[in-house]
Amino acid sequence: REEWLERSHADSQKLQRVEASLRAAEARAEELETENTWLRGQLAMARQENEEAASLLASSRKAVSEAERRNRNAVTGAALASKVEAELKSQLGDAQGRLDEVTMQLRTLQRAAEEREAA
C-alpha cells in the first residue's frame, strides 16, 4: 500500500510537471502565432512598399528615357539650326558681294553719265 502511494504521488508530480510543460508549450505556441501574424503583416507592408518602389522606378526610367529623347531632339535641332545659320550667313555674304558689285557698277554708270552731261 505504501509503495502504491509513493508511486501514485510520483506519478501525480510527474503529471503536474507534464501539465506545466504543456501549458508552457501552449503559451509559447500562442506567442509564436502572435509573432507570426505580426511578421506576416510586416511582410505584406514590405511587399506593398516594394511594389510602390518598383512603380516609382518604372516611372523614373520612363521620365529619364523621355528626357534623353528630348535631349537628342534638342541636340539634333541645335545642329540643324547651326547648319541653317551657317547657310544663311553664306547666302548673306553672297548677297552682300553682289550688292557691292552692283553698287560699283551704278557708280561707274553715274560717273559716265555725269561726264557725258559735262561734255
N, CA, C and O atoms as CSV, one atom per row, in Angstrom:
chain,resi,resn,atom,element,x,y,z
A,1,ARG,N,N,0.829,-1.190,0.000
A,1,ARG,CA,C,0.000,0.000,0.000
A,1,ARG,C,C,0.873,1.253,0.000
A,1,ARG,O,O,0.584,2.195,-0.738
A,2,GLU,N,N,1.907,1.286,0.789
A,2,GLU,CA,C,2.806,2.444,0.885
A,2,GLU,C,C,3.551,2.648,-0.430
A,2,GLU,O,O,3.771,3.775,-0.872
A,3,GLU,N,N,3.922,1.561,-1.024
A,3,GLU,CA,C,4.627,1.636,-2.316
A,3,GLU,C,C,3.691,2.213,-3.377
A,3,GLU,O,O,4.082,3.025,-4.216
A,4,TRP,N,N,2.461,1.766,-3.304
A,4,TRP,CA,C,1.471,2.277,-4.255
A,4,TRP,C,C,1.255,3.768,-4.052
A,4,TRP,O,O,1.123,4.501,-5.033
A,5,LEU,N,N,1.217,4.239,-2.815
A,5,LEU,CA,C,1.053,5.663,-2.513
A,5,LEU,C,C,2.241,6.460,-3.025
A,5,LEU,O,O,2.075,7.549,-3.577
A,6,GLU,N,N,3.433,5.921,-2.844
A,6,GLU,CA,C,4.648,6.615,-3.321
A,6,GLU,C,C,4.626,6.711,-4.850
A,6,GLU,O,O,4.928,7.754,-5.429
A,7,ARG,N,N,4.263,5.608,-5.477
A,7,ARG,CA,C,4.192,5.617,-6.944
A,7,ARG,C,C,3.103,6.561,-7.429
A,7,ARG,O,O,3.274,7.277,-8.416
A,8,SER,N,N,1.994,6.549,-6.726
A,8,SER,CA,C,0.887,7.422,-7.087
A,8,SER,C,C,1.291,8.881,-6.911
A,8,SER,O,O,0.959,9.731,-7.739
A,9,HIS,N,N,2.007,9.164,-5.829
A,9,HIS,CA,C,2.490,10.524,-5.566
A,9,HIS,C,C,3.499,10.940,-6.644
A,9,HIS,O,O,3.442,12.058,-7.154
A,10,ALA,N,N,4.416,10.038,-6.984
A,10,ALA,CA,C,5.422,10.319,-8.022
A,10,ALA,C,C,4.735,10.535,-9.367
A,10,ALA,O,O,5.088,11.438,-10.126
A,11,ASP,N,N,3.744,9.683,-9.643
A,11,ASP,CA,C,3.020,9.828,-10.909
A,11,ASP,C,C,2.267,11.153,-10.938
A,11,ASP,O,O,2.189,11.810,-11.977
A,12,SER,N,N,1.713,11.541,-9.791
A,12,SER,CA,C,0.985,12.802,-9.706
A,12,SER,C,C,1.929,13.982,-9.953
A,12,SER,O,O,1.590,14.913,-10.684
A,13,GLN,N,N,3.119,13.935,-9.337
A,13,GLN,CA,C,4.097,15.009,-9.551
A,13,GLN,C,C,4.559,15.041,-11.006
A,13,GLN,O,O,4.714,16.109,-11.599
A,14,LYS,N,N,4.772,13.864,-11.566
A,14,LYS,CA,C,5.192,13.790,-12.974
A,14,LYS,C,C,4.100,14.370,-13.872
A,14,LYS,O,O,4.389,15.102,-14.818
A,15,LEU,N,N,2.847,14.038,-13.569
A,15,LEU,CA,C,1.721,14.555,-14.328
A,15,LEU,C,C,1.648,16.079,-14.220
A,15,LEU,O,O,1.393,16.766,-15.209
A,16,GLN,N,N,1.876,16.600,-13.010
A,16,GLN,CA,C,1.868,18.049,-12.821
A,16,GLN,C,C,2.978,18.712,-13.648
A,16,GLN,O,O,2.759,19.762,-14.252
A,17,ARG,N,N,4.177,18.093,-13.675
A,17,ARG,CA,C,5.285,18.637,-14.468
A,17,ARG,C,C,4.945,18.598,-15.956
A,17,ARG,O,O,5.232,19.549,-16.684
A,18,VAL,N,N,4.335,17.501,-16.410
A,18,VAL,CA,C,3.949,17.375,-17.814
A,18,VAL,C,C,2.897,18.419,-18.154
A,18,VAL,O,O,2.963,19.053,-19.208
A,19,GLU,N,N,1.909,18.602,-17.249
A,19,GLU,CA,C,0.876,19.605,-17.492
A,19,GLU,C,C,1.472,21.010,-17.524
A,19,GLU,O,O,1.078,21.838,-18.345
A,20,ALA,N,N,2.435,21.278,-16.617
A,20,ALA,CA,C,3.102,22.598,-16.601
A,20,ALA,C,C,3.884,22.797,-17.898
A,20,ALA,O,O,3.868,23.880,-18.483
A,21,SER,N,N,4.562,21.753,-18.334
A,21,SER,CA,C,5.300,21.840,-19.597
A,21,SER,C,C,4.343,22.060,-20.764
A,21,SER,O,O,4.629,22.833,-21.677
A,22,LEU,N,N,3.211,21.376,-20.723
A,22,LEU,CA,C,2.213,21.524,-21.774
A,22,LEU,C,C,1.670,22.955,-21.790
A,22,LEU,O,O,1.536,23.546,-22.861
A,23,ARG,N,N,1.351,23.526,-20.609
A,23,ARG,CA,C,0.866,24.906,-20.549
A,23,ARG,C,C,1.932,25.878,-21.067
A,23,ARG,O,O,1.618,26.826,-21.787
A,24,ALA,N,N,3.190,25.635,-20.695
A,24,ALA,CA,C,4.278,26.497,-21.178
A,24,ALA,C,C,4.404,26.385,-22.698
A,24,ALA,O,O,4.612,27.391,-23.378
A,25,ALA,N,N,4.281,25.173,-23.231
A,25,ALA,CA,C,4.371,24.969,-24.675
A,25,ALA,C,C,3.207,25.651,-25.383
A,25,ALA,O,O,3.384,26.245,-26.447
A,26,GLU,N,N,1.993,25.563,-24.782
A,26,GLU,CA,C,0.831,26.229,-25.381
A,26,GLU,C,C,1.000,27.745,-25.357
A,26,GLU,O,O,0.658,28.431,-26.321
A,27,ALA,N,N,1.528,28.261,-24.252
A,27,ALA,CA,C,1.769,29.710,-24.164
A,27,ALA,C,C,2.804,30.129,-25.203
A,27,ALA,O,O,2.641,31.156,-25.861
A,28,ARG,N,N,3.863,29.341,-25.354
A,28,ARG,CA,C,4.894,29.656,-26.357
A,28,ARG,C,C,4.305,29.580,-27.761
A,28,ARG,O,O,4.644,30.391,-28.623
A,29,ALA,N,N,3.424,28.607,-27.993
A,29,ALA,CA,C,2.779,28.472,-29.305
A,29,ALA,C,C,1.929,29.706,-29.595
A,29,ALA,O,O,1.921,30.201,-30.722
A,30,GLU,N,N,1.208,30.211,-28.577
A,30,GLU,CA,C,0.419,31.431,-28.773
A,30,GLU,C,C,1.322,32.618,-29.078
A,30,GLU,O,O,1.014,33.430,-29.951
A,31,GLU,N,N,2.453,32.721,-28.347
A,31,GLU,CA,C,3.414,33.804,-28.615
A,31,GLU,C,C,3.929,33.720,-30.044
A,31,GLU,O,O,4.025,34.727,-30.746
A,32,LEU,N,N,4.257,32.509,-30.459
A,32,LEU,CA,C,4.777,32.321,-31.811
A,32,LEU,C,C,3.714,32.646,-32.862
A,32,LEU,O,O,4.031,33.216,-33.905
A,33,GLU,N,N,2.467,32.292,-32.597
A,33,GLU,CA,C,1.391,32.631,-33.541
A,33,GLU,C,C,1.220,34.139,-33.642
A,33,GLU,O,O,1.040,34.681,-34.733
A,34,THR,N,N,1.277,34.816,-32.492
A,34,THR,CA,C,1.167,36.282,-32.481
A,34,THR,C,C,2.335,36.890,-33.268
A,34,THR,O,O,2.148,37.786,-34.091
A,35,GLU,N,N,3.536,36.385,-32.996
A,35,GLU,CA,C,4.718,36.885,-33.710
A,35,GLU,C,C,4.615,36.593,-35.199
A,35,GLU,O,O,4.979,37.433,-36.023
A,36,ASN,N,N,4.124,35.418,-35.550
A,36,ASN,CA,C,3.967,35.034,-36.948
A,36,ASN,C,C,2.963,35.962,-37.644
A,36,ASN,O,O,3.183,36.384,-38.779
A,37,THR,N,N,1.862,36.275,-36.953
A,37,THR,CA,C,0.860,37.191,-37.517
A,37,THR,C,C,1.482,38.569,-37.746
A,37,THR,O,O,1.271,39.191,-38.787
A,38,TRP,N,N,2.241,39.030,-36.774
A,38,TRP,CA,C,2.895,40.341,-36.898
A,38,TRP,C,C,3.891,40.327,-38.067
A,38,TRP,O,O,3.953,41.270,-38.856
A,39,LEU,N,N,4.668,39.239,-38.160
A,39,LEU,CA,C,5.652,39.135,-39.249
A,39,LEU,C,C,4.964,39.088,-40.613
A,39,LEU,O,O,5.460,39.662,-41.583
A,40,ARG,N,N,3.828,38.408,-40.685
A,40,ARG,CA,C,3.077,38.380,-41.953
A,40,ARG,C,C,2.607,39.782,-42.331
A,40,ARG,O,O,2.641,40.167,-43.499
A,41,GLY,N,N,2.169,40.533,-41.329
A,41,GLY,CA,C,1.768,41.919,-41.578
A,41,GLY,C,C,2.940,42.755,-42.067
A,41,GLY,O,O,2.793,43.550,-42.995
A,42,GLN,N,N,4.113,42.578,-41.440
A,42,GLN,CA,C,5.309,43.297,-41.869
A,42,GLN,C,C,5.691,42.915,-43.298
A,42,GLN,O,O,6.077,43.768,-44.097
A,43,LEU,N,N,5.579,41.624,-43.608
A,43,LEU,CA,C,5.890,41.143,-44.950
A,43,LEU,C,C,4.936,41.748,-45.974
A,43,LEU,O,O,5.358,42.144,-47.060
A,44,ALA,N,N,3.651,41.821,-45.630
A,44,ALA,CA,C,2.667,42.407,-46.550
A,44,ALA,C,C,2.984,43.883,-46.793
A,44,ALA,O,O,2.912,44.361,-47.925
A,45,MET,N,N,3.333,44.601,-45.725
A,45,MET,CA,C,3.681,46.017,-45.889
A,45,MET,C,C,4.952,46.168,-46.719
A,45,MET,O,O,5.037,47.059,-47.564
A,46,ALA,N,N,5.942,45.304,-46.483
A,46,ALA,CA,C,7.190,45.365,-47.251
A,46,ALA,C,C,6.930,45.079,-48.728
A,46,ALA,O,O,7.520,45.712,-49.603
A,47,ARG,N,N,6.044,44.123,-48.999
A,47,ARG,CA,C,5.707,43.822,-50.398
A,47,ARG,C,C,5.020,45.012,-51.050
A,47,ARG,O,O,5.308,45.342,-52.200
A,48,GLN,N,N,4.106,45.662,-50.318
A,48,GLN,CA,C,3.421,46.844,-50.845
A,48,GLN,C,C,4.435,47.948,-51.131
A,48,GLN,O,O,4.393,48.577,-52.188
A,49,GLU,N,N,5.345,48.181,-50.186
A,49,GLU,CA,C,6.377,49.200,-50.392
A,49,GLU,C,C,7.255,48.845,-51.587
A,49,GLU,O,O,7.654,49.720,-52.355
A,50,ASN,N,N,7.551,47.560,-51.737
A,50,ASN,CA,C,8.367,47.111,-52.861
A,50,ASN,C,C,7.646,47.370,-54.185
A,50,ASN,O,O,8.264,47.814,-55.152
A,51,GLU,N,N,6.348,47.095,-54.229
A,51,GLU,CA,C,5.569,47.352,-55.441
A,51,GLU,C,C,5.543,48.847,-55.761
A,51,GLU,O,O,5.671,49.245,-56.919
A,52,GLU,N,N,5.375,49.668,-54.724
A,52,GLU,CA,C,5.374,51.114,-54.931
A,52,GLU,C,C,6.736,51.587,-55.429
A,52,GLU,O,O,6.820,52.427,-56.325
A,53,ALA,N,N,7.801,51.042,-54.842
A,53,ALA,CA,C,9.148,51.413,-55.276
A,53,ALA,C,C,9.395,50.979,-56.718
A,53,ALA,O,O,10.009,51.712,-57.494
A,54,ALA,N,N,8.917,49.789,-57.075
A,54,ALA,CA,C,9.082,49.305,-58.449
A,54,ALA,C,C,8.310,50.200,-59.420
A,54,ALA,O,O,8.790,50.499,-60.514
A,55,SER,N,N,7.123,50.620,-59.015
A,55,SER,CA,C,6.326,51.511,-59.856
A,55,SER,C,C,7.024,52.859,-60.016
A,55,SER,O,O,7.081,53.416,-61.112
A,56,LEU,N,N,7.553,53.373,-58.908
A,56,LEU,CA,C,8.286,54.641,-58.956
A,56,LEU,C,C,9.521,54.515,-59.842
A,56,LEU,O,O,9.833,55.421,-60.615
A,57,LEU,N,N,10.221,53.388,-59.725
A,57,LEU,CA,C,11.403,53.157,-60.554
A,57,LEU,C,C,11.020,53.125,-62.035
A,57,LEU,O,O,11.708,53.710,-62.872
A,58,ALA,N,N,9.930,52.445,-62.347
A,58,ALA,CA,C,9.481,52.381,-63.743
A,58,ALA,C,C,9.126,53.774,-64.258
A,58,ALA,O,O,9.466,54.131,-65.386
A,59,SER,N,N,8.440,54.560,-63.425
A,59,SER,CA,C,8.092,55.927,-63.825
A,59,SER,C,C,9.342,56.770,-64.023
A,59,SER,O,O,9.437,57.558,-64.963
A,60,SER,N,N,10.305,56.588,-63.112
A,60,SER,CA,C,11.553,57.345,-63.222
A,60,SER,C,C,12.312,56.966,-64.489
A,60,SER,O,O,12.842,57.832,-65.186
A,61,ARG,N,N,12.359,55.678,-64.780
A,61,ARG,CA,C,13.045,55.231,-66.004
A,61,ARG,C,C,12.363,55.798,-67.245
A,61,ARG,O,O,13.024,56.198,-68.203
A,62,LYS,N,N,11.029,55.827,-67.214
A,62,LYS,CA,C,10.281,56.379,-68.350
A,62,LYS,C,C,10.589,57.868,-68.497
A,62,LYS,O,O,10.785,58.360,-69.609
A,63,ALA,N,N,10.632,58.585,-67.370
A,63,ALA,CA,C,10.929,60.024,-67.411
A,63,ALA,C,C,12.343,60.274,-67.914
A,63,ALA,O,O,12.572,61.202,-68.690
A,64,VAL,N,N,13.294,59.450,-67.476
A,64,VAL,CA,C,14.675,59.594,-67.939
A,64,VAL,C,C,14.759,59.319,-69.434
A,64,VAL,O,O,15.446,60.032,-70.165
A,65,SER,N,N,14.059,58.286,-69.883
A,65,SER,CA,C,14.046,57.951,-71.309
A,65,SER,C,C,13.474,59.108,-72.123
A,65,SER,O,O,14.014,59.469,-73.168
A,66,GLU,N,N,12.375,59.686,-71.634
A,66,GLU,CA,C,11.754,60.818,-72.329
A,66,GLU,C,C,12.702,62.019,-72.343
A,66,GLU,O,O,12.826,62.707,-73.356
A,67,ALA,N,N,13.370,62.266,-71.210
A,67,ALA,CA,C,14.319,63.389,-71.144
A,67,ALA,C,C,15.489,63.155,-72.109
A,67,ALA,O,O,15.950,64.090,-72.765
A,68,GLU,N,N,15.962,61.921,-72.194
A,68,GLU,CA,C,17.053,61.611,-73.127
A,68,GLU,C,C,16.588,61.821,-74.572
A,68,GLU,O,O,17.328,62.351,-75.400
A,69,ARG,N,N,15.350,61.396,-74.864
A,69,ARG,CA,C,14.809,61.584,-76.217
A,69,ARG,C,C,14.717,63.068,-76.544
A,69,ARG,O,O,15.099,63.493,-77.634
A,70,ARG,N,N,14.212,63.854,-75.603
A,70,ARG,CA,C,14.111,65.300,-75.827
A,70,ARG,C,C,15.499,65.925,-75.990
A,70,ARG,O,O,15.700,66.822,-76.809
A,71,ASN,N,N,16.435,65.438,-75.207
A,71,ASN,CA,C,17.802,65.964,-75.307
A,71,ASN,C,C,18.385,65.663,-76.690
A,71,ASN,O,O,19.016,66.519,-77.310
A,72,ARG,N,N,18.163,64.432,-77.160
A,72,ARG,CA,C,18.656,64.085,-78.507
A,72,ARG,C,C,18.004,64.984,-79.553
A,72,ARG,O,O,18.666,65.465,-80.473
A,73,ASN,N,N,16.691,65.207,-79.402
A,73,ASN,CA,C,15.989,66.080,-80.347
A,73,ASN,C,C,16.530,67.501,-80.275
A,73,ASN,O,O,16.692,68.164,-81.299
A,74,ALA,N,N,16.809,67.964,-79.059
A,74,ALA,CA,C,17.345,69.320,-78.900
A,74,ALA,C,C,18.726,69.436,-79.533
A,74,ALA,O,O,19.035,70.431,-80.188
A,75,VAL,N,N,19.555,68.412,-79.334
A,75,VAL,CA,C,20.896,68.423,-79.929
A,75,VAL,C,C,20.787,68.400,-81.453
A,75,VAL,O,O,21.491,69.132,-82.148
A,76,THR,N,N,19.894,67.547,-81.960
A,76,THR,CA,C,19.682,67.484,-83.404
A,76,THR,C,C,19.159,68.823,-83.919
A,76,THR,O,O,19.607,69.321,-84.951
A,77,GLY,N,N,18.202,69.399,-83.185
A,77,GLY,CA,C,17.652,70.703,-83.573
A,77,GLY,C,C,18.707,71.791,-83.539
A,77,GLY,O,O,18.750,72.648,-84.422
A,78,ALA,N,N,19.563,71.760,-82.519
A,78,ALA,CA,C,20.627,72.761,-82.410
A,78,ALA,C,C,21.614,72.609,-83.563
A,78,ALA,O,O,22.074,73.602,-84.128
A,79,ALA,N,N,21.936,71.376,-83.908
A,79,ALA,CA,C,22.853,71.140,-85.027
A,79,ALA,C,C,22.235,71.639,-86.327
A,79,ALA,O,O,22.911,72.258,-87.148
A,80,LEU,N,N,20.939,71.365,-86.508
A,80,LEU,CA,C,20.241,71.816,-87.706
A,80,LEU,C,C,20.189,73.344,-87.738
A,80,LEU,O,O,20.412,73.955,-88.783
A,81,ALA,N,N,19.892,73.960,-86.583
A,81,ALA,CA,C,19.838,75.428,-86.510
A,81,ALA,C,C,21.204,76.023,-86.832
A,81,ALA,O,O,21.292,77.041,-87.519
A,82,SER,N,N,22.258,75.400,-86.345
A,82,SER,CA,C,23.611,75.876,-86.611
A,82,SER,C,C,23.928,75.766,-88.106
A,82,SER,O,O,24.545,76.659,-88.688
A,83,LYS,N,N,23.500,74.664,-88.715
A,83,LYS,CA,C,23.725,74.457,-90.147
A,83,LYS,C,C,22.951,75.500,-90.959
A,83,LYS,O,O,23.481,76.081,-91.906
A,84,VAL,N,N,21.684,75.729,-90.573
A,84,VAL,CA,C,20.862,76.722,-91.267
A,84,VAL,C,C,21.473,78.109,-91.098
A,84,VAL,O,O,21.520,78.889,-92.049
A,85,GLU,N,N,21.942,78.418,-89.885
A,85,GLU,CA,C,22.564,79.720,-89.637
A,85,GLU,C,C,23.797,79.908,-90.521
A,85,GLU,O,O,23.995,80.978,-91.098
A,86,ALA,N,N,24.621,78.867,-90.625
A,86,ALA,CA,C,25.812,78.951,-91.471
A,86,ALA,C,C,25.422,79.163,-92.930
A,86,ALA,O,O,26.050,79.958,-93.630
A,87,GLU,N,N,24.397,78.463,-93.391
A,87,GLU,CA,C,23.927,78.609,-94.765
A,87,GLU,C,C,23.393,80.020,-95.016
A,87,GLU,O,O,23.674,80.628,-96.048
A,88,LEU,N,N,22.609,80.536,-94.042
A,88,LEU,CA,C,22.074,81.892,-94.187
A,88,LEU,C,C,23.191,82.933,-94.192
A,88,LEU,O,O,23.134,83.905,-94.945
A,89,LYS,N,N,24.203,82.730,-93.354
A,89,LYS,CA,C,25.344,83.665,-93.337
A,89,LYS,C,C,26.071,83.623,-94.676
A,89,LYS,O,O,26.498,84.657,-95.190
A,90,SER,N,N,26.210,82.424,-95.239
A,90,SER,CA,C,26.857,82.285,-96.540
A,90,SER,C,C,26.044,83.007,-97.614
A,90,SER,O,O,26.598,83.728,-98.444
A,91,GLN,N,N,24.713,82.803,-97.588
A,91,GLN,CA,C,23.846,83.487,-98.564
A,91,GLN,C,C,23.893,85.001,-98.373
A,91,GLN,O,O,23.888,85.757,-99.345
A,92,LEU,N,N,23.939,85.439,-97.115
A,92,LEU,CA,C,24.041,86.871,-96.828
A,92,LEU,C,C,25.354,87.434,-97.363
A,92,LEU,O,O,25.393,88.526,-97.929
A,93,GLY,N,N,26.425,86.671,-97.175
A,93,GLY,CA,C,27.728,87.094,-97.706
A,93,GLY,C,C,27.706,87.210,-99.224
A,93,GLY,O,O,28.241,88.164,-99.789
A,94,ASP,N,N,27.078,86.225,-99.887
A,94,ASP,CA,C,26.960,86.255,-101.349
A,94,ASP,C,C,26.135,87.464,-101.792
A,94,ASP,O,O,26.494,88.170,-102.734
A,95,ALA,N,N,25.015,87.686,-101.085
A,95,ALA,CA,C,24.145,88.803,-101.442
A,95,ALA,C,C,24.875,90.135,-101.232
A,95,ALA,O,O,24.739,91.051,-102.043
A,96,GLN,N,N,25.636,90.240,-100.165
A,96,GLN,CA,C,26.401,91.469,-99.902
A,96,GLN,C,C,27.432,91.695,-101.004
A,96,GLN,O,O,27.642,92.821,-101.454
A,97,GLY,N,N,28.075,90.601,-101.433
A,97,GLY,CA,C,29.044,90.704,-102.528
A,97,GLY,C,C,28.392,91.192,-103.804
A,97,GLY,O,O,28.937,92.063,-104.482
A,98,ARG,N,N,27.214,90.635,-104.148
A,98,ARG,CA,C,26.503,91.075,-105.351
A,98,ARG,C,C,26.056,92.531,-105.213
A,98,ARG,O,O,26.123,93.301,-106.171
A,99,LEU,N,N,25.597,92.902,-104.008
A,99,LEU,CA,C,25.181,94.279,-103.774
A,99,LEU,C,C,26.360,95.238,-103.959
A,99,LEU,O,O,26.208,96.297,-104.568
A,100,ASP,N,N,27.513,94.877,-103.445
A,100,ASP,CA,C,28.704,95.721,-103.610
A,100,ASP,C,C,29.072,95.852,-105.087
A,100,ASP,O,O,29.437,96.932,-105.552
A,101,GLU,N,N,28.972,94.738,-105.818
A,101,GLU,CA,C,29.291,94.736,-107.241
A,101,GLU,C,C,28.331,95.637,-108.021
A,101,GLU,O,O,28.761,96.425,-108.863
A,102,VAL,N,N,27.027,95.518,-107.738
A,102,VAL,CA,C,26.023,96.341,-108.413
A,102,VAL,C,C,26.214,97.809,-108.036
A,102,VAL,O,O,26.067,98.693,-108.880
A,103,THR,N,N,26.542,98.068,-106.769
A,103,THR,CA,C,26.769,99.447,-106.328
A,103,THR,C,C,27.934,100.064,-107.100
A,103,THR,O,O,27.853,101.221,-107.513
A,104,MET,N,N,29.013,99.309,-107.298
A,104,MET,CA,C,30.168,99.830,-108.064
A,104,MET,C,C,29.777,100.084,-109.521
A,104,MET,O,O,30.182,101.080,-110.121
A,105,GLN,N,N,28.975,99.155,-110.085
A,105,GLN,CA,C,28.533,99.355,-111.473
A,105,GLN,C,C,27.674,100.603,-111.580
A,105,GLN,O,O,27.809,101.365,-112.537
A,106,LEU,N,N,26.786,100.825,-110.606
A,106,LEU,CA,C,25.943,102.019,-110.625
A,106,LEU,C,C,26.790,103.288,-110.514
A,106,LEU,O,O,26.532,104.275,-111.203
A,107,ARG,N,N,27.791,103.256,-109.653
A,107,ARG,CA,C,28.663,104.430,-109.514
A,107,ARG,C,C,29.410,104.705,-110.834
A,107,ARG,O,O,29.563,105.851,-111.258
A,108,THR,N,N,29.865,103.616,-111.458
A,108,THR,CA,C,30.565,103.783,-112.743
A,108,THR,C,C,29.634,104.383,-113.780
A,108,THR,O,O,30.015,105.296,-114.513
A,109,LEU,N,N,28.390,103.857,-113.842
A,109,LEU,CA,C,27.420,104.382,-114.789
A,109,LEU,C,C,27.065,105.831,-114.463
A,109,LEU,O,O,26.884,106.651,-115.363
A,110,GLN,N,N,26.968,106.138,-113.171
A,110,GLN,CA,C,26.639,107.505,-112.770
A,110,GLN,C,C,27.761,108.462,-113.164
A,110,GLN,O,O,27.490,109.553,-113.666
A,111,ARG,N,N,29.018,108.070,-112.945
A,111,ARG,CA,C,30.144,108.916,-113.337
A,111,ARG,C,C,30.159,109.119,-114.854
A,111,ARG,O,O,30.402,110.223,-115.340
A,112,ALA,N,N,29.899,108.050,-115.583
A,112,ALA,CA,C,29.897,108.151,-117.049
A,112,ALA,C,C,28.788,109.100,-117.488
A,112,ALA,O,O,28.974,109.915,-118.391
A,113,ALA,N,N,27.611,108.983,-116.825
A,113,ALA,CA,C,26.517,109.882,-117.196
A,113,ALA,C,C,26.864,111.320,-116.872
A,113,ALA,O,O,26.546,112.220,-117.649
A,114,GLU,N,N,27.510,111.555,-115.737
A,114,GLU,CA,C,27.892,112.899,-115.347
A,114,GLU,C,C,28.927,113.478,-116.349
A,114,GLU,O,O,28.873,114.657,-116.700
A,115,GLU,N,N,29.860,112.620,-116.792
A,115,GLU,CA,C,30.891,113.075,-117.732
A,115,GLU,C,C,30.242,113.447,-119.083
A,115,GLU,O,O,30.645,114.418,-119.723
A,116,ARG,N,N,29.250,112.676,-119.496
A,116,ARG,CA,C,28.590,112.975,-120.758
A,116,ARG,C,C,27.820,114.287,-120.660
A,116,ARG,O,O,27.787,115.075,-121.605
A,117,GLU,N,N,27.212,114.506,-119.518
A,117,GLU,CA,C,26.468,115.733,-119.322
A,117,GLU,C,C,27.415,116.947,-119.335
A,117,GLU,O,O,27.095,118.002,-119.882
A,118,ALA,N,N,28.563,116.764,-118.728
A,118,ALA,CA,C,29.530,117.867,-118.639
A,118,ALA,C,C,30.117,118.152,-120.030
A,118,ALA,O,O,30.519,119.284,-120.299
A,119,ALA,N,N,30.173,117.182,-120.887
A,119,ALA,CA,C,30.819,117.389,-122.205
A,119,ALA,C,C,29.949,118.024,-123.224
A,119,ALA,O,O,30.383,118.243,-124.355
